[in-house]
């Protein structure tokens, strides 16, 4: 376990991890200790129901139930972590700089999933695809080329993107 922890720590040094409760940066060492912590119980947010985004529908005159955003986006707390997006390589997938990304390590990555991958010691967020059985990391911005992963590459997938939290007012 020590070697795996050292690998995670080394690869996490270049990634900004954010504690969403305190809004403070978290070091790689602190992040690796988070699995042993209890899941925080945030206050519930009132959930008013569905919202028609096209032609207006008749109003719903009731509040459905409380919405616990943490429970909504985190299905497996021990396998889930948050990261902050940097760069513009995924804007056509609706992922913008400063967005909060919810990553689940328990999901088996499949072709078409957006994944956090380590390629030759650097983390990246890309759409996973395969060509003749070999992984390809695809940017969602025409300015960037796809990255073919070959046998010599140091390549590992750390998790699958499940949610993207985008702030509209800044």
Beta strands, then each sheet from edge to edge (+ up, - down):
strand 1: 17-19
strand 2: 24-26
strand 3: 45-47
strand 4: 65-67
strand 5: 80-84
strand 6: 100-104
strand 7: 114-119
strand 8: 122-131
strand 9: 134-138
strand 10: 147-148
strand 11: 155-165
sheet 1: 1+ 2-
sheet 2: 3+ 4-
sheet 3: 5+ 6- 11+ 7- 8+ 9- 10+
end
